Amino acid sequence: MEKKRSGCLRALLIGCIVMLLFVAFLSINNGPLFVKQRTGRPFLLAHRGVAQTFDTHGLQNDTCTAERIYPPEHSFIENTIPSMQEAFRLGADMVEFDVQPTRDGKFVVFHDWTLDCRTNGKGVTREHTLAELKQLDVGYGYTADGGKTYPLRGKGLHMMPSLDEVLQTFPDKAFLIHVKSNDPEEGRQLAQVLSRLSAAQQCLLTVYGGDLPVASFHEQLPGIRVMSKETMKSCLIPYLVLGWSGYVPPACQNTELHIPEALAHWFWGWPGRFLERMESNNTRVIIVGGDGSEFSSGFDTPDDMKRLPSDYNGWIWTNRIDKIAPLSKKENSEWYRHCA
């Protein structure tokens, strides 16, 4: 009996030691110890450039956000070249914009599936030619008082740019291109357009959107970063299971991850070790606001910025580059220097 009790105690002791060693391994392998200290400001991704803000409560996919803007603080209109120029001038490291195909095989930079909300046009965007879309006023439908006044009407005339115009205007700037459909043909068409760019300019671009167009785009141009729900799941679910060991799934290579702020702490090694692992696999990590359930939630106020870890200098998503850029110290060298 005494030998049996002694054996049980020995087994229990060994089990405790193994458990302590495992916990110590997890702590060291996923904690800040031995992680290179991160300095400098966060990198800033400006959603739609400098844009009008709006009430996000109760938004649906078909909500006309131009009809619910706050009183304008500036005259810039999203997805236009002046809006992008101002975002970069303020300090954006990257600008996000939306693309829609046209009836004559081009792409325009425009958010909505239909024209009725923002413009003086009617019908489905992709059923119009580039020339027809260029005639519209993209500021026509914006109102902050339920339609009593339209402060941007006439200020967006002929300002819907083509994708080619944007890429030619900003050959050395970084963009996140949003495909707004789930049509695989749209991904192939976009790949044809971007394939004509130099390798240096392609390096500055990322494409995200529906699973099908992103997959077809990636098949044509595997060297350009992409992101979709499927690519995110393929990377992050295996990482949640095995990332404690330092393992980074192959699906996490050369991609982009949008991590909701409320969920970030679930990922092994967040923030420093996680960022280090992803960066070593040429993957960009962007933290977005909330828990992922709200439309395009970002870091838009000084209080939002205070919630970031003190040493965080990864990427952040903001809808208010005009408010956030002045808060960030200009200490980082160009993140895209490896593209040269």
C-alpha positions in Angstrom: 0.0 0.0 0.0 2.8 2.3 1.0 4.6 1.6 -2.4 1.4 2.3 -4.3 0.9 5.6 -2.4 4.5 6.6 -3.1 4.1 5.7 -6.8 1.0 7.9 -7.0 2.7 10.8 -5.3 5.7 10.4 -7.7 3.4 10.4 -10.7 1.5 13.4 -9.4 4.8 15.3 -8.8 6.0 14.4 -12.3 2.7 15.6 -13.8 2.9 18.9 -11.9 6.4 19.4 -13.1 5.5 18.7 -16.7 2.5 21.1 -16.4 4.7 23.8 -14.9 7.3 23.4 -17.6 4.5 23.5 -20.3 3.1 26.7 -18.7 6.6 28.2 -18.6 7.1 27.3 -22.2 3.8 28.9 -23.2 4.7 32.1 -21.3 8.1 32.4 -22.8 7.2 31.4 -26.3 4.2 33.7 -26.5 5.1 36.5 -24.1 7.1 39.7 -24.6 10.3 38.2 -23.4 12.9 38.1 -26.2 10.6 40.0 -28.5 12.4 42.8 -30.2 11.2 46.1 -28.8 8.8 47.9 -31.2 9.2 51.6 -31.5 7.6 54.3 -33.6 4.0 55.2 -34.4 1.3 52.8 -35.7 0.9 52.6 -39.4 -2.4 54.2 -40.6 -4.9 52.8 -43.1 -7.3 55.4 -44.1 -10.7 53.9 -45.0 -12.0 55.5 -48.2 -9.4 58.4 -47.8 -10.8 61.5 -46.1 -14.5 60.9 -46.1 -17.8 62.2 -44.6 -18.7 60.3 -41.4 -22.2 59.0 -40.6 -24.3 57.4 -38.0 -23.5 53.7 -38.0 -26.4 52.6 -35.8 -28.6 50.0 -37.4 -26.8 49.9 -40.7 -27.8 47.3 -43.3 -26.0 46.3 -46.5 -28.4 48.5 -48.5 -28.5 51.5 -46.1 -27.8 54.8 -47.9 -25.1 56.3 -45.7 -25.0 59.5 -47.7 -28.5 60.3 -46.3 -27.3 60.1 -42.7 -24.0 62.0 -42.6 -23.0 64.2 -39.7 -22.8 67.9 -40.5 -19.7 68.2 -42.7 -16.4 69.3 -41.2 -14.7 69.4 -44.6 -15.7 69.1 -48.3 -13.9 65.9 -49.2 -15.8 63.0 -50.7 -14.8 59.4 -50.3 -13.2 57.4 -53.1 -12.1 60.5 -55.0 -8.6 61.6 -55.9 -8.6 64.8 -53.8 -9.8 62.7 -50.9 -6.9 60.3 -51.3 -4.4 63.1 -51.8 -5.5 64.7 -48.6 -5.3 61.4 -46.7 -1.7 60.9 -47.8 -0.8 64.5 -47.0 -2.1 64.1 -43.5 0.0 61.0 -42.9 -1.9 57.9 -44.2 0.5 55.0 -45.0 -2.2 53.3 -47.1 -5.7 54.3 -48.4 -8.6 51.8 -48.9 -11.0 52.3 -51.8 -13.8 50.4 -53.5 -14.0 49.3 -57.1 -16.9 48.5 -59.4 -16.7 47.1 -62.9 -18.2 49.1 -65.8 -20.2 47.9 -68.8 -17.3 48.6 -71.1 -14.8 46.5 -69.2 -13.2 49.2 -67.0 -13.2 49.8 -63.2 -14.4 52.9 -61.4 -13.6 53.8 -57.8 -17.0 53.9 -56.2 -18.6 52.2 -53.1 -22.2 51.5 -54.0 -23.8 48.8 -56.1 -26.3 51.3 -57.3 -26.0 55.0 -58.2 -29.2 56.4 -56.6 -27.9 57.0 -53.1 -24.8 59.2 -53.7 -25.1 60.5 -57.2 -27.6 62.1 -59.6 -27.5 58.9 -61.6 -29.9 55.9 -61.5 -29.6 52.1 -61.6 -26.8 49.6 -61.1 -23.3 51.0 -61.3 -21.9 48.2 -63.4 -24.5 48.6 -66.0 -23.1 52.0 -67.1 -20.0 52.8 -69.1 -17.0 54.6 -67.8 -17.9 57.7 -69.8 -21.5 57.8 -68.4 -20.2 57.4 -64.8 -17.7 60.2 -65.3 -20.5 62.6 -66.0 -22.1 62.1 -62.5 -21.9 64.2 -59.4 -20.7 61.9 -56.6 -21.6 64.5 -53.9 -25.2 64.9 -55.1 -27.0 62.8 -52.4 -25.2 63.8 -49.2 -27.4 65.3 -46.6 -27.1 65.8 -42.8 -30.6 67.2 -42.2 -33.0 64.7 -43.8 -32.9 66.2 -47.3 -33.4 69.9 -46.3 -30.0 70.8 -47.7 -27.3 69.0 -49.7 -24.0 70.6 -48.8 -21.8 68.6 -51.2 -24.1 68.8 -54.2 -22.1 70.1 -57.2 -18.8 69.5 -55.5 -18.4 66.0 -56.8 -19.1 66.6 -60.5 -17.0 64.5 -62.9 -15.0 63.2 -59.8 -15.7 59.5 -59.9 -12.2 58.2 -60.9 -11.3 55.2 -62.9 -9.0 52.6 -61.3 -6.4 53.4 -63.9 -6.5 57.1 -63.0 -5.9 56.4 -59.3 -3.0 54.1 -60.1 -1.4 56.6 -62.5 -1.9 59.5 -60.0 -0.3 57.6 -57.1 2.3 55.2 -58.6 4.3 55.1 -55.4 1.5 54.9 -52.8 0.0 51.9 -51.1 -3.7 50.9 -51.5 -6.1 48.4 -50.2 -8.5 47.6 -53.1 -12.0 46.4 -52.1 -13.9 44.2 -54.6 -17.6 44.7 -53.7 -19.1 41.6 -55.3 -18.7 37.9 -55.0 -18.2 37.4 -58.7 -15.1 35.4 -59.6 -15.0 37.0 -63.0 -14.5 40.4 -61.4 -11.4 39.0 -59.6 -9.9 37.8 -62.9 -10.7 41.1 -64.6 -9.0 43.0 -61.8 -5.9 40.8 -62.0 -5.6 41.6 -65.7 -5.6 45.3 -64.9 -3.0 45.0 -62.1 -0.8 42.6 -64.0 0.2 45.6 -66.3 1.8 47.4 -63.4 5.4 47.2 -62.4 6.5 44.7 -59.7 7.3 47.7 -57.5 3.8 49.1 -57.7 2.2 45.7 -57.3 4.1 45.3 -54.1 2.2 48.3 -52.7 -1.2 46.8 -53.3 -3.6 44.5 -51.5 -6.9 43.2 -52.7 -9.8 42.1 -50.4 -13.4 41.2 -50.7 -15.6 38.2 -51.4 -14.2 34.7 -51.3 -14.7 33.9 -55.0 -13.3 37.0 -56.6 -10.3 37.1 -54.2 -9.6 33.4 -55.0 -9.7 34.0 -58.7 -7.6 37.1 -58.4 -5.0 35.2 -56.3 -4.9 32.4 -58.9 -3.9 35.0 -61.6 -1.6 37.2 -59.5 -0.3 35.1 -56.5 2.4 37.7 -55.7 -0.1 40.4 -54.5 -1.5 40.1 -51.0 -5.2 39.2 -50.7 -7.7 38.9 -47.9 -11.2 37.4 -47.7 -13.2 35.6 -45.0 -11.8 32.3 -46.3 -8.2 33.4 -46.3 -8.6 34.7 -42.7 -10.2 31.5 -41.5 -7.5 29.4 -43.3 -4.8 31.3 -41.4 -6.3 32.1 -38.0 -8.2 28.9 -37.1 -5.1 26.6 -37.3 -3.1 29.4 -35.6 -5.5 29.4 -32.7 -5.0 25.6 -32.3 -1.3 25.4 -32.8 0.1 28.9 -32.6 1.1 28.4 -28.9 4.0 26.3 -30.3 5.2 29.1 -32.6 3.8 27.3 -35.6 2.5 29.7 -38.3 0.2 27.9 -40.9 1.2 28.2 -44.6 -2.1 30.1 -45.2 -0.7 32.9 -43.1 2.0 33.7 -45.6 1.9 36.8 -47.9 -1.6 37.8 -46.9 -3.4 40.4 -44.8 -5.3 39.9 -41.5 -7.9 42.3 -40.1 -8.1 41.5 -36.4 -11.0 43.0 -34.4 -9.8 44.7 -31.3 -12.1 42.8 -28.9 -10.8 39.4 -30.2 -7.1 40.3 -30.6 -6.0 38.9 -27.1 -7.2 35.4 -28.1 -4.3 35.1 -30.6 -1.2 33.5 -29.3 1.5 36.1 -28.6 -0.6 39.2 -29.1 0.6 41.8 -29.8 4.4 41.7 -30.1 5.0 38.0 -30.7 2.0 37.7 -33.0 3.1 40.7 -35.1 6.6 39.4 -35.3 5.5 36.0 -36.5 3.2 37.4 -39.1 5.7 39.9 -40.4 8.3 37.2 -40.8 5.8 35.6 -43.1 5.3 38.8 -45.1 1.8 39.2 -43.7 0.3 42.5 -42.7 -1.8 42.7 -39.5 -4.4 45.5 -39.2 -6.4 46.0 -36.0 -9.9 47.2 -36.5 -12.4 48.5 -34.0 -15.0 46.5 -32.0 -15.6 42.8 -32.3 -16.0 42.6 -36.1 -19.8 42.9 -36.0 -20.0 46.6 -36.9 -19.5 48.1 -40.4 -16.0 49.3 -40.9 -15.4 50.2 -37.2 -12.0 51.8 -36.7 -9.8 53.9 -34.4 -11.4 57.3 -34.9 -10.9 59.2 -31.7 -8.1 60.0 -29.2 -9.8 57.7 -26.7 -9.8 54.9 -29.3 -6.0 55.3 -29.6 -5.5 55.1 -25.9 -6.9 51.5 -25.9 -4.0 50.3 -28.0 -1.1 48.6 -26.2 1.5 51.2 -25.3 4.1 49.5 -27.5 1.8 48.7 -30.5 3.1 50.0 -33.8 1.3 47.7 -36.2 -1.4 48.8 -38.5 -4.7 50.4 -37.5 -7.9 51.0 -39.5 -9.3 54.5 -39.2 -12.3 56.3 -40.7 -10.9 59.6 -39.4 -7.4 60.0 -40.8 -7.9 63.8 -40.3 -8.3 63.2 -36.6 -5.9 60.3 -36.0 -2.9 61.3 -38.1 -2.1 64.4 -36.0 -1.9 62.1 -32.9 0.8 59.9 -34.3 4.5 60.7 -34.2 6.2 60.5 -37.5 9.0 58.2 -36.4 8.6 55.2 -38.7 10.6 54.8 -41.9 8.7 53.7 -44.9 7.2 50.3 -44.2 7.3 49.5 -47.9 11.0 49.9 -48.3 11.4 46.2 -49.2 9.4 46.9 -52.4 12.2 48.9 -53.9 
